[in-house]
Amino acid sequence: MAVLFAAVFNVTSTKAEEVNTMYEVKVVKDQTYLAPDRKEKFDLYAPENLVENQKCPGIVIIHGGGWCNGDKGAPREQNIGTTLASQGYVCISINYAQFEGQKTWPTNLYDCKKAVQFLRVNAEKYNIDPDRIGVIGGSAGGHLAAMVGVTADVNELNPNDLYKNVSCKVQAVIDLYGVNDFMTIKIDDNSISDFLGVARQEAPEVWQYASPVTHISKNDPPFLIMHGTADTTVDISQSVEFNKKLQIAGVESELVIVEEAMHTFHLQPPQKDLRPIVLGFLDRHLKR
């Protein structure tokens, strides 16, 4: 019997909540996780002074930028990486294939999944528990994070070249104001046509297949979805409807609506300190 998780939170308070730093954070820039000839790298955010043999959850951070811009070292990604690493998470903020005159789908999704595989393959090196890996992304990164979460069992969307036979499954997903249904999106679709390689009217099946809503199943990991009511880039209905469909499928999903927040906010927007909500979600599903 499917269990529906109907949690929806409206966040309006401006009062900051206390988040105590547990660890100092080490940042290492421009590390390799793809094939040697790929220019895309990752930045590591790791807690220091761990106790002997301590294993931490691993997190892949996926930046936004309309699938054609953005960077792993942008302020939002720094905010997320520093916040999570200070609480005992080992994070890699990745760059991935972006549109440069030719389509990047599904290479960009493969790159994100290879980052998950990378954490598992290098779990010992980075003090990671390979069974406790999550993913977080904003905007275009939110779309890719959601796709990582809902397509673990879709073989044709799983890379099996660089890290052969290594699982791409994650145990928690945080989707910040991502596009979850390309068939209903109301924004200008040029950036979507570019990275998918075709316009919606020419090949609607491609747009549908690249939409997270298409792949929802009861086996998907828990989701935390956040969206602002003042977002004029991605309509909030994208998150509301995605959350509903996850719940109907029996997936644990929470939707946090941030009143008056615009697009691209990080974990400490002026409307509310979101860190306790994010950390609470990740702690429940990734710490033990």
Backbone as a ProteinNet text record, in pm:
[ID]
protein_1_A
[PRIMARY]
MAVLFAAVFNVTSTKAEEVNTMYEVKVVKDQTYLAPDRKEKFDLYAPENLVENQKCPGIVIIHGGGWCNGDKGAPREQNIGTTLASQGYVCISINYAQFEGQKTWPTNLYDCKKAVQFLRVNAEKYNIDPDRIGVIGGSAGGHLAAMVGVTADVNELNPNDLYKNVSCKVQAVIDLYGVNDFMTIKIDDNSISDFLGVARQEAPEVWQYASPVTHISKNDPPFLIMHGTADTTVDISQSVEFNKKLQIAGVESELVIVEEAMHTFHLQPPQKDLRPIVLGFLDRHLKR
[TERTIARY]
84.1	0	87.9	61.3	142.3	115.9	221.6	210.2	233.9	143.3	156.4	217.9	319.6	384.4	345.4	257.1	195.1	255.5	380.3	441.5	464.2	405.6	430.7	449.1	560.8	592.1	599.9	530.2	542.2	635.3	745.3	847.5	838	812.2	800.6	889.4	928.5	1002.1	1139.3	1184.5	1319.9	1415.8	1365.8	1449.5	1549.1	1676.5	1779.9	1778.4	1795.2	1804.3	1950.4	1983.8	2122.8	2166.8	2279.4	2342.3	2487.7	2520.8	2655.2	2750.9	2867.3	2968.4	3029.7	3024.5	3078.7	3223.2	3258.9	3391.6	3443.5	3573.9	3636.5	3629	3626.9	3605.5	3731.9	3770	3880.6	3823.6	3875.4	3830.8	3949.4	3931.1	4033.7	3972.3	4032.5	3974	4023.7	3939.3	3974.9	4035	3959.2	3998.8	3929.1	3988	3938.1	3843.9	3729.6	3640.3	3593.7	3617.7	3582.8	3709.4	3697.3	3814.1	3919.7	4046.9	4155.5	4145	4079.5	4070.8	3954.7	3875.5	3762.9	3807.6	3760.1	3799.3	3721.1	3604.8	3519	3581.3	3585.6	3647.8	3548.7	3596.7	3513.6	3592.2	3519.7	3576.9	3532.3	3625.3	3597.4	3573.6	3467	3439.7	3432.9	3529.2	3538.1	3557.6	3494.7	3515.9	3655.1	3718.8	3850.9	3838.5	3948.4	3956.5	3852.5	3830.3	3742.8	3811.5	3732.3	3789.6	3836.3	3922.2	3977.9	3867.2	3876.2	3782	3640.4	3623.6	3491.1	3453.1	3332.5	3281.1	3166.6	3171.4	3073.8	2983.9	2864.4	2784.2	2850.2	2829.9	2882.1	2770.6	2801.2	2702.4	2761.1	2684.7	2718.6	2637.3	2705.8	2641.7	2645.1	2526.6	2515.1	2470.2	2552.6	2522.1	2414.6	2357.4	2259	2323.4	2237.9	2288.3	2225.2	2104.1	2033.3	2097	2174.5	2241.3	2349.3	2378.6	2480.7	2574.2	2545.7	2629.8	2646.1	2698.2	2713.3	2846.1	2877.4	3007.5	3001.6	3082.2	3090.8	3131.3	3196.1	3243.6	3159.3	3036.3	2946.9	2906.8	2860.9	2828.3	2730.5	2626	2530.3	2599.1	2683.8	2750.7	2851.9	2919.1	3008.5	2929.9	2815.3	2731.3	2687.3	2642.5	2596.7	2712.8	2823.6	2937.3	2992.9	3009.2	3062.8	2966.4	2837.4	2737.3	2738	2732	2720.5	2849.9	2964	3090.7	3112	3064.9	3080.6	2995.8	2903.7	2816.6	2850	2964.2	3008.2	2975.1	2951.2	2927.4	3047.2	3085.6	3191	3124	3151.9	3080.7	3175.8	3127.9	3198.6	3102.5	3144.4	3068.4	3126.4	3044.1	3097.1	3063.2	3153.1	3118	3083.5	2997.8	2950.2	2936.1	2912	2900.4	2792.4	2828.5	2734.4	2728.9	2614.7	2592.5	2696.3	2766.7	2862.9	2847.8	2723.9	2698.8	2645.6	2645.1	2586.8	2520.8	2425.7	2347.2	2436.1	2398.1	2474.8	2394	2271.6	2189.5	2214.8	2232.6	2230.1	2368.3	2468.9	2604.2	2607.6	2531.7	2532.7	2477.8	2375.6	2323.4	2424.9	2488.6	2592.7	2702.4	2741.6	2846.5	2805.7	2681.1	2633.1	2633.2	2593.8	2592.8	2734.5	2825.1	2964.5	3022.9	2973.9	3018.6	2974.4	2852.8	2806.2	2894.1	2921.8	3008.6	3148.3	3198	3330.3	3337.5	3234	3234	3239.4	3168.4	3170.3	3307	3363.1	3493.1	3602	3588.7	3691	3645.8	3554.8	3498.1	3605.5	3698	3803	3891.8	3927.7	4015.3	3953.9	3822.1	3756.3	3673.8	3691.8	3620	3467.9	3422.5	3280.2	3221.2	3099.4	3021	2953.7	2990.6	2936.9	2788.5	2729.7	2586.3	2503	2568.5	2496.5	2540.9	2480.6	2516.9	2391.1	2401.2	2290.4	2332.6	2233.6	2260.3	2173.4	2229.5	2157.1	2192	2091.7	2116.9	2012.7	2049.3	1958.5	1934.3	1808.6	1768.8	1798.7	1882.4	1919.2	1981.1	2055.4	2111.2	2004.8	1893.4	1781.4	1719.8	1704.1	1654.6	1746.1	1876.8	1970.3	1975	1966.2	1963.6	1840.8	1725.7	1603.3	1616.1	1676.6	1695	1787	1891.5	1976.9	1893.3	1802.2	1722.8	1622.4	1558.2	1446.6	1484.2	1609	1644.8	1751.6	1767.6	1870.8	1846	1719.6	1685.9	1661.7	1693.7	1677.6	1813.6	1833.7	1967	2026.8	1944.8	1999.3	2040.6	2003.4	2045.9	2152.7	2210	2317.6	2449.5	2552.9	2683.3	2747.3	2816.7	2885.9	3017.5	3090.1	3217.1	3335.4	3335	3448.4	3453.7	3339.6	3330.3	3233.3	3281.9	3195.6	3132.2	3001.8	2924.1	2920.8	2941.6	2929.9	2793.7	2721.6	2585.5	2580.3	2475.4	2447	2337.4	2288.9	2178.2	2220.5	2129.2	2149.3	2040.5	2067	1974.9	1894.9	1921	1845.9	1868.9	1765	1771.6	1715	1786.8	1735	1728.9	1607.7	1580	1539	1626.1	1598	1546.2	1417.4	1350.3	1391.8	1394.5	1430.9	1310.6	1338.1	1233.8	1213.5	1092.1	1064.4	972.5	915.4	829.8	846.6	927.9	952.6	829.4	731.8	611.5	518.8	536.6	448.7	523.2	654.1	733.4	687.4	684.4	631.5	740.6	866.4	973	1011.4	1089	1144	1221.8	1194.3	1250	1377.6	1440.6	1560.8	1672.6	1694.2	1801.4	1772.6	1645.7	1608.9	1630	1585.8	1607.3	1755.1	1836.4	1980.6	2039.3	2016.4	2085	2023	1892.9	1830	1854	1888.6	1921.6	1804.3	1684.3	1567.5	1457.7	1373.7	1262.2	1149.2	1066.5	959.3	861	824.6	726.8	781.3	911.9	973.6	985.5	1013.2	1032.1	987.2	855.7	806.7	847.8	869.8	909.5	1046.4	1135.6	1266.9	1250.5	1167.8	1142.7	1076.7	985.3	916.7	1013.5	1099.5	1193	1296.1	1328.3	1426	1363	1232.5	1161.2	1157.5	1196.6	1190.1	1053	944	810.6	785.6	852.4	831.7	880.2	978	1047.3	1016.7	920.8	889.1	845.7	898.3	854.5	860.8	795.6	791.3	927.8	1025.6	1159.8	1252.2	1200.4	1284	1321.2	1437.1	1480.8	1397.3	1408	1336.1	1379	1282.6	1305.8	1274.3	1355	1323.8	1324.4	1212	1196.8	1173.6	1244.5	1229.5	1206.4	1113.4	1082.2	1029.8	1062.7	1017.2	893.4	807.4	683.9	707.3	822.9	853.1	942	952	1035.4	967.8	1032.4	979.4	1054.4	1149.3	1226.2	1166.6	1143.7	1078	953	837.9	712.3	705.3	655.7	649	562.9	474.4	392.1	475.8	595.9	685.1	717.7	742	773.5	649	539.8	415.4	366.1	362.1	311.2	405.3	534.9	633	620.5	608.5	592	466.5	357.1	232.9	250.1	315.5	331	425.8	527.1	613.7	533.8	453.8	373	273.3	208.7	112.1	179	304.5	378.9	428.1	410.9	456.5	597.6	651.5	786	776.7	867	871.2	919.3	836.3	870.2	819	904.3	868.2	884.2	785.9	793.4	799.1	902.5	917.6	897.3	793.3	763.3	817.1	907.9	972.2	903.3	825.7	749.5	842.1	810.9	879.8	1021.3	1064.6	1198.7	1197.2	1300.9	1315.5	1398.6	1433.5	1511	1655.7	1721	1864.4	1903.3	1810.8	1852.5	1935.9	2022.9	2101.5	2034.3	2112.2	2051.9	2028.4	2069.7	2048.4	1992.9	1876.1	1815.4	1766	1740	1695.1	1562.5	1482	1351.1	1360.7	1461	1465.8	1595.4	1653.8	1768.7	1716.7	1746.1	1696.6	1788.8	1901.9	1998	1940.1	1865	1810.4	1718.5	1642.1	1553.1	1634	1732.6	1815.6	1895.2	1958	2038.3	1950.8	1832.6	1742	1703.6	1672.7	1637.3	1753.8	1872.4	1988.2	2027.7	2023.1	2057.5	1965.3	1837.3	1740.5	1768.9	1812.8	1824.5	1966.1	2066.5	2203.7	2294.7	2253.7	2338.8	2283.6	2374.2	2332.5	2436.7
-119.3	0	124.6	215.3	337.6	426.4	485.8	579.3	718.9	810.1	946.2	1034.9	1110.1	1203.4	1343.5	1406.6	1529.4	1655.2	1646.7	1762.6	1875	1990.2	2112.5	2223.9	2295.9	2399	2534.3	2632.2	2769.6	2844.7	2894.8	2960.6	3110.8	3182.7	3328.9	3401.4	3335.6	3400.9	3447.5	3559.6	3608.9	3579.6	3518.2	3490.7	3379.4	3404.3	3303.7	3198.4	3073.7	2965.6	2926.7	2884.3	2853.4	2725.4	2731.5	2613.8	2615.7	2530.7	2528.7	2452.9	2511	2446.3	2329.3	2211.7	2091.5	2065.8	2107	2078.5	2200.3	2219.4	2311.4	2251.3	2335.6	2288.8	2305.5	2199.3	2201.9	2210.6	2302.5	2318.4	2291	2200.3	2168.2	2186.7	2274.1	2313.8	2226.4	2218.7	2168.8	2029.3	1935.7	1795.9	1719.4	1608.8	1533.1	1422	1411.9	1298.7	1232.6	1298.9	1243	1191	1153	1106.3	1216.5	1179.5	1278.6	1387.9	1358.7	1459.1	1556.6	1538.2	1627.5	1747.7	1865.6	1987.7	2009.4	1944.3	1964.9	1899.9	1975	1929.3	1941	1912.2	1932.2	2002.7	2070.7	2129	2044	2011.6	1930.3	2019.6	1991.3	2053	1939.3	1934.5	1819.9	1864.2	1793.4	1824.7	1780.5	1863.2	1828.4	1775.3	1713.8	1664.7	1558.3	1467.9	1355.4	1257	1182.3	1079.6	964	880.7	769.9	677.4	643.8	552.2	608.5	738	797	803.1	760	764.1	865.4	948.6	1056	1029.7	1084.1	1080.6	1164.1	1125.3	1201	1275.4	1394.2	1476.6	1527.2	1513.3	1575.3	1703.5	1815.8	1946	1979.7	2010.1	2035.1	2179.7	2258.8	2400.4	2422.2	2542.7	2581.8	2661.3	2731.3	2813	2781.1	2726.4	2701.9	2596.6	2504.4	2395.9	2447.8	2578.3	2632.4	2731	2767.6	2859.2	2803.5	2886.8	2844.6	2777.3	2763.3	2708.2	2646	2545.2	2473.7	2562.7	2676	2763.1	2887.3	2886.8	3002.3	3018	3137.8	3161.8	3061.8	3023.2	2926	2793.7	2747.4	2619.2	2625.9	2740.6	2758.6	2755.1	2821.6	2824.2	2683.6	2607	2470.6	2382.9	2387.1	2302	2330.7	2458.4	2495.1	2457.5	2482.7	2447.9	2299.4	2217.6	2073.3	2013.3	2058.4	2004.7	2038.4	2155.2	2193.5	2106.5	2031.4	1942.5	1794.6	1766.1	1627.6	1558.7	1634.8	1578.3	1606.5	1508.1	1527.5	1559.9	1680.2	1728.9	1749.3	1717.2	1757.3	1840.9	1962.4	2052	2038.3	1993.9	1953.1	2052.4	2060	2111.7	1992.3	2015.8	1907.6	1962.4	1876.7	1920	2025.8	2139.6	2247.9	2280.1	2335.8	2364.2	2462.4	2420.9	2506.6	2486.7	2499.2	2485	2350.4	2254.1	2124.4	2067.8	1978.9	1928.2	1856.9	1866	1800.8	1693.6	1672.1	1567	1434.3	1322.8	1308.7	1309.9	1364.7	1366.5	1437.8	1548.9	1621.9	1535.7	1456.8	1365.1	1255	1200.4	1100.3	1156	1281.1	1341.2	1345.4	1385.4	1391.4	1253.2	1152.8	1016.9	962.1	1003.6	962.9	1023.3	1140.7	1199.1	1112.2	1058.6	964.9	840.2	786.6	669	699.6	819	860.1	855.8	906.5	904	760.8	671.2	531.5	466.4	489.1	429.7	483	611.4	676	695.4	611.8	626.7	619.9	529.2	514.1	638.4	688.9	806.5	928.2	946	1067.1	1045.9	930.4	901.2	903.8	842	840.9	702.4	699	576.3	562.2	463.6	453.2	421.1	384.1	354.4	474.9	589.3	709.5	828.3	839.1	945	1020.6	1152.5	1237.5	1331.2	1401.5	1496.1	1618.8	1737	1862.8	1950.6	2020.1	2110.6	2218.2	2331.7	2443.8	2478.7	2507.8	2547.7	2434.2	2455.8	2345.5	2231.5	2266.9	2165.1	2092	2160.9	2095.2	1990.9	2025.3	1928.2	1806.1	1830.1	1717.7	1635.7	1702.1	1628.8	1538.9	1592.9	1513.1	1394.7	1417.8	1308.4	1200.4	1240.6	1141.6	1055.8	1121.2	1049.3	953.2	991.1	910.1	814.4	816.8	730.3	627.3	595.6	498	361	330.4	200.6	208.2	322.2	338.6	313.2	193.3	150.7	240.9	285.6	366.5	505.7	545.2	674.2	658.7	540.4	515.5	493.4	571.3	550.5	421	354.6	231.6	218.8	330.4	328.6	356.6	475	513.7	433.5	416.3	341.3	224.7	120.8	11	-59.4	-83.7	-161.7	-100.8	30.8	101.4	169.4	153.4	204.7	357.1	407.6	551.3	591.3	498.4	526.8	625.2	713.3	802.7	776.1	817.3	789.7	912.5	1027.1	1149.5	1250.3	1328.8	1429.6	1561.2	1670.6	1804.5	1879.3	1917.2	1983.8	2127.3	2222.3	2363.6	2424.2	2454.4	2526.5	2479.8	2348.3	2292.2	2273.5	2257.5	2222	2071.3	2028.7	1886.6	1829.9	1916.9	1871.4	1965.9	1924.9	2009.4	2024.9	1938.9	1947.3	2059.9	2108.6	2214.4	2342.9	2346.7	2462.6	2585.9	2700.7	2823.8	2923.3	2896	2989.7	2974.4	3071.1	3061.4	2931.2	2854.7	2720.4	2709	2821	2813.5	2737.2	2761.9	2692	2543.7	2507.1	2365.9	2301	2369	2317.2	2298.1	2391.2	2382.1	2256.3	2237.5	2126	1991.4	1988.6	1864.1	1836.1	1941.2	1922.9	1924.6	1958.3	1958.2	2041.3	2105.7	2184.1	2091.7	2140.2	2057.2	2012.4	2102.4	2067	1965.7	1958.5	1864.2	1723.9	1715	1583.4	1589.4	1597.4	1605.8	1487.8	1373.4	1255.4	1273.7	1350.9	1378.3	1466.1	1566.8	1656.6	1581.2	1494.2	1417.8	1321.9	1257.2	1159.4	1225.4	1351.6	1424.1	1488.6	1466.7	1525.9	1430.9	1476	1388.7	1326.8	1399.4	1344.1	1216.2	1199	1081.2	953.1	965.9	847.2	814.5	882.1	859.3	714.6	654.3	521.2	512.4	413.1	396.3	368.5	331.6	299.3	420	537.7	657.3	696.3	763.6	805.8	922.7	956	1072.3	1201.8	1291.6	1421.7	1534.6	1639.7	1769.1	1869.5	1937.7	2032.4	2170.7	2271.2	2407.7	2501.9	2596.9	2690.2	2819.9	2932	3062.3	3108.8	3181.8	3230.1	3344.3	3409.9	3521.9	3479	3350.6	3297.7	3326.2	3406.3	3436.1	3362.7	3278.1	3200.3	3061.1	2992.7	2861.4	2873.4	2850	2865.7	2766.6	2812.3	2729.5	2605.3	2609	2491.7	2370.9	2394.6	2283.3	2200.5	2267.1	2196.6	2141.7	2218.3	2173.9	2044.3	2040.8	1922.6	1804.4	1829.8	1721.9	1658.9	1742.8	1693.5	1605.7	1650.1	1572.1	1435.7	1434.2	1308.3	1212.8	1264.8	1180.2	1117.7	1197.7	1148.5	1042.9	1066	968.7	835	839.6	716.6	647.6	712.5	654	692.5	795.8	844.2	947.2	941	1042.6	1172.9	1274.9	1402.7	1517.1	1617.9	1739.2	1858.2	1947.4	2070.6	2189.2	2269.3	2391.3	2510.6	2587.1	2707	2827.4	2899.7	3014.1	3140.8	3201.8	3320	3435.2	3496.2	3613.8	3585.6	3459.8	3428.7	3419	3475.1	3470.1	3348.3	3339.4	3226.8	3234.4	3120.8	3103.5	3125.1	3123.2	3141.6	3023.1	3051.1	2943.7	2905.9	2851.8	2799.8	2906.8	3030.9	3139.9	3263.8	3251	3368.3	3464.5	3589.1	3685.7	3648.9	3569.9	3534.9	3439.8	3350.4	3246.8	3168.9	3132.9	3043	2901.1	2848.5	2717.2	2603.8	2636.4	2531.6	2427.2	2465.6	2361.4	2263.4	2311.8	2223	2126.7	2179.5	2096.7	1995.3	2041.3	1950.8	1847.2	1887.1	1791.1	1681.2	1718.5	1620.5	1525.5	1581	1496.2	1409.6	1465.5	1386.9	1267.2	1286.2	1176.7	1063	1098.7	996.8	948.6	1025.5	987.8	963.5	1005.1	982.5	869	796.2	686.3	661
0	0	0	-90.9	-98.4	22.3	70.9	182.6	129.2	155.4	106	212.8	174.6	265.8	220.4	295.2	247.3	306.9	347.8	412.6	312.2	340.7	263.8	364.9	354.5	451.8	382.5	435.3	388.2	481	426.2	506	486.8	594	585.4	685.5	791.8	900.4	855.1	909.7	881.2	996.3	1100.5	1216.2	1185.2	1212.4	1188.6	1298.8	1259.1	1355	1372.3	1491.4	1523	1453.5	1383.2	1325.1	1370.2	1461.9	1518.2	1426.9	1402.6	1319.9	1395.2	1335.4	1397.9	1356.6	1233.9	1181	1104.4	1107.3	1014.7	874.8	772.6	636	552.4	486.3	390.5	250.1	169.2	30.4	-61.6	-156.1	-255.1	-392.9	-472.1	-600.4	-716.7	-818	-951.2	-949.8	-895.7	-893.4	-1006.9	-1048	-1162.4	-1119.2	-1187	-1161.8	-1291	-1404.5	-1534.8	-1604	-1728.9	-1803.4	-1810.3	-1821.4	-1818.1	-1923.7	-2036.8	-2141.9	-2123.2	-2018.1	-1992.1	-1910.2	-1949.4	-1879.6	-1751.3	-1736.9	-1619.9	-1496.3	-1386.7	-1262.3	-1146.8	-1026.7	-907.7	-798.9	-710.5	-589.5	-470.8	-384.9	-266.8	-146	-72.2	57.8	158.3	249.5	339.7	484.2	577.7	719.4	763.4	843.9	896.8	1038.8	1086.9	1224.3	1254.3	1157.9	1182.4	1277	1352.8	1438.3	1351.9	1405	1328.9	1278	1149	1083.2	1069.6	1092.9	1076.7	929.5	898.5	762.2	754.4	654.1	637.9	517.8	518.7	396.6	287.1	163.2	50.1	-21	-71.8	-140.8	-272.9	-380.2	-508.9	-521.7	-545.8	-564	-713.4	-770.4	-914.2	-936.9	-1001.3	-1019.8	-1125.4	-1127.6	-1227.8	-1339	-1414.7	-1524.2	-1658.5	-1656.9	-1782.3	-1869.8	-1812.9	-1885.1	-1979.9	-1976	-2066.3	-1997.8	-1872.7	-1796.5	-1655.4	-1566.2	-1427.4	-1402.1	-1272.9	-1236.8	-1098.4	-1076.3	-949.2	-832.5	-861.8	-756.1	-735.4	-787.4	-771.1	-623.9	-584.5	-442.5	-383.2	-458	-404.5	-373.1	-464.7	-445.5	-331.7	-316.7	-202	-71.3	-70.3	49.5	87.5	-10.8	15.5	61.5	-11.5	22.4	159.9	192.8	324.3	435.2	414	514.8	544.5	441.2	461.5	516.4	465.6	514.8	662.1	705.2	846.4	938.1	879.8	958	936.6	874.2	863.2	732.2	626.1	493.6	403.4	323.8	225.1	92.6	39.6	-78.6	-195.3	-315.2	-435.8	-519.9	-550.4	-637	-776.2	-871.3	-1001.2	-1113.1	-1210	-1341.1	-1429.7	-1527.7	-1615.2	-1755.7	-1852.1	-1992.4	-2007.5	-2066.5	-2090.3	-2239.2	-2279.9	-2421	-2474.3	-2580.1	-2648.7	-2799.1	-2846.5	-2988.5	-3030.5	-2940.5	-2971.2	-2845.9	-2864.6	-2752.9	-2651.3	-2526.4	-2419.2	-2347.3	-2389.2	-2330.3	-2402.4	-2330.5	-2184.6	-2119.5	-2190.7	-2133.8	-1999.7	-1987.6	-1860.3	-1747.1	-1773.8	-1671.7	-1641.5	-1744.9	-1722.4	-1631.8	-1654.8	-1572.8	-1425.8	-1400.5	-1261.9	-1197.9	-1274.9	-1221.9	-1203.5	-1290.3	-1273.4	-1145	-1106.8	-980	-862.5	-869.5	-766.3	-765.6	-883	-893.1	-839.4	-871.7	-823.5	-671.7	-605	-458.9	-406.3	-471	-425.9	-449.5	-566.4	-599.4	-506.9	-465	-382.2	-237.9	-194.7	-60.5	48	34.7	136.7	140.8	25.4	16.7	83.1	65.5	113.8	241.3	306.2	431.9	414.4	308.4	273.8	295.8	345.3	348.6	212.6	131.1	-4.7	-10.1	101.1	105.2	147.1	167	211.7	126.1	9.2	-84.2	-126.2	-125.6	-166.8	-277.8	-334.2	-441.4	-419.5	-449.2	-435.9	-554.4	-608.3	-719.6	-726.5	-789.3	-804.2	-949.1	-983.5	-1117.9	-1216.9	-1318.3	-1407	-1327.2	-1222.1	-1133.8	-1054.8	-1026.5	-961	-1051.4	-1180.1	-1277.6	-1283.8	-1293.4	-1304.5	-1176.1	-1061.1	-934.4	-927.4	-968.4	-968.6	-1064	-1180.1	-1275.4	-1220	-1149.9	-1084.1	-989.1	-916.1	-817.7	-876.4	-987.4	-1037.7	-1150.7	-1197.5	-1311.2	-1277.1	-1151.2	-1113.8	-1177.5	-1206.8	-1265.2	-1415.8	-1476.8	-1621.6	-1686	-1735.4	-1778.9	-1885.3	-1981.6	-2090.6	-2045.3	-1923.8	-1869.8	-1761.7	-1751.5	-1655.6	-1728.5	-1697.7	-1761.6	-1711.9	-1799.6	-1758.8	-1835.6	-1840.8	-1912.3	-1820.7	-1758.5	-1675	-1544.5	-1481.4	-1355.8	-1377.9	-1440.3	-1481.5	-1362	-1376	-1279.3	-1139.2	-1130.4	-1002.3	-997.1	-886.4	-875.2	-882.4	-948.9	-955.3	-856.6	-776.1	-685.6	-577.1	-541.7	-427.7	-325.5	-202.1	-92.6	-49	-110.1	-79.3	-191.1	-221.8	-328.1	-276.4	-303.5	-277.1	-409.4	-446.7	-573.1	-542.3	-576.3	-555.3	-685.9	-687.9	-797.6	-936.8	-955.8	-1085.5	-1176.2	-1305.8	-1402.2	-1395.1	-1368.9	-1353.1	-1460.4	-1541.5	-1650.6	-1768.8	-1866.1	-1982.6	-2071.1	-2054	-2135.9	-2090.8	-1968.9	-1918	-1884.6	-1907.9	-1869.9	-1946.5	-1876.7	-1935.5	-1974.9	-1937.4	-1971.2	-2117.7	-2170.1	-2303.9	-2315.1	-2418.5	-2425	-2507.6	-2545.3	-2627.8	-2559	-2430.3	-2360.2	-2351.3	-2337.7	-2332.5	-2468.9	-2574.7	-2710.3	-2739.3	-2691	-2715	-2651.7	-2523	-2458.9	-2493.9	-2525.7	-2568.9	-2717	-2792.1	-2932.8	-3027.6	-2976.1	-3061.7	-2996.6	-3076	-3023.6	-2979.2	-2887.3	-2831.5	-2939.4	-3029.9	-3131.7	-3231.8	-3244.9	-3338.5	-3279.9	-3150.7	-3087.7	-2942.1	-2918.4	-2780.8	-2694.7	-2757.5	-2679.5	-2614.9	-2679	-2619.7	-2496.3	-2506	-2392.4	-2277.9	-2312.1	-2207.6	-2138.6	-2215	-2158.8	-2068.8	-2095.1	-2013.8	-1891	-1868.7	-1756.2	-1637.2	-1518.9	-1400.9	-1375.8	-1404.1	-1378	-1455.3	-1566.8	-1651.2	-1583.7	-1495	-1444	-1297.6	-1237.9	-1096.7	-1074.2	-967.5	-925.4	-774.1	-718.6	-573.5	-513.3	-595.6	-546.5	-538	-570.2	-569.6	-426.8	-410.4	-277.6	-226.4	-98.9	-44.1	-112.6	-127.8	-191.9	-95.1	-99.9	-41	-155.5	-176.4	-286.1	-227.9	-279.7	-230.9	-348.6	-329.7	-438.3	-378.2	-442.3	-395.7	-469.1	-398.8	-460.1	-558.1	-551.6	-642	-758.3	-781.9	-890.2	-1024	-1108	-1240.6	-1350.8	-1313	-1410.1	-1428	-1318	-1319.6	-1233.5	-1293.6	-1220.4	-1104.4	-991.7	-871.8	-892.2	-990.2	-1019	-1057.3	-1111	-1144	-1019.7	-908.6	-784.4	-716.6	-721.2	-656.4	-720.7	-852.5	-921.7	-908.6	-912.7	-896.6	-758.4	-656.9	-520.9	-509.2	-567.6	-563.6	-629.4	-744.7	-817.3	-744.8	-680.3	-597.9	-484.2	-417	-306.3	-351.5	-463.7	-515.7	-544.5	-588.9	-616.9	-490.4	-374.4	-248.7	-210	-274.6	-243.3	-131.5	-36.6	68.9	8.9	14.5	-47	38.7	58.2	131.6	38.2	39.2	-38.4	56.3	42.8	122.3	29.5	54.3	-24.1	52.4	-10.3	54.1	4.2	90.4	51.9	11.8	-103.1	-157.1	-206.6	-206	-256.3	-407.8	-470.8	-614.6	-653.7	-779.8	-830.9	-779.5	-773.4	-743.6	-597.4	-502.2	-362.8	-313.2	-214.7	-152.4	-20.8	72.5	195.5	301.3	273.1	368.4	297	235.3	172.5	279.4	244.5	344.8	409.4	341.4	396.9	515.8	515.1	618.5	606.8	720	720.5	695.2	577.6	539.1	581.9	640.2	676.2	771.5	874.5	962.8	891	794	719.7	633.8	562.1	474.3	555	662.1	744.5	813.4	857	919	822.4	699	596.2	569.3	547.3	516.3	634.9	753.6	872.6	888.7	863.5	877.6	781.3	661.4	558	531	574.7	542	660.6	779.4	896.9	980	1045.3	1131.1	1237.7
[MASK]
++++++++++++++++++++++++++++++++++++++++++++++++++++++++++++++++++++++++++++++++++++++++++++++++++++++++++++++++++++++++++++++++++++++++++++++++++++++++++++++++++++++++++++++++++++++++++++++++++++++++++++++++++++++++++++++++++++++++++++++++++++++++++++++++++++++++++++++++++++++++++++++++

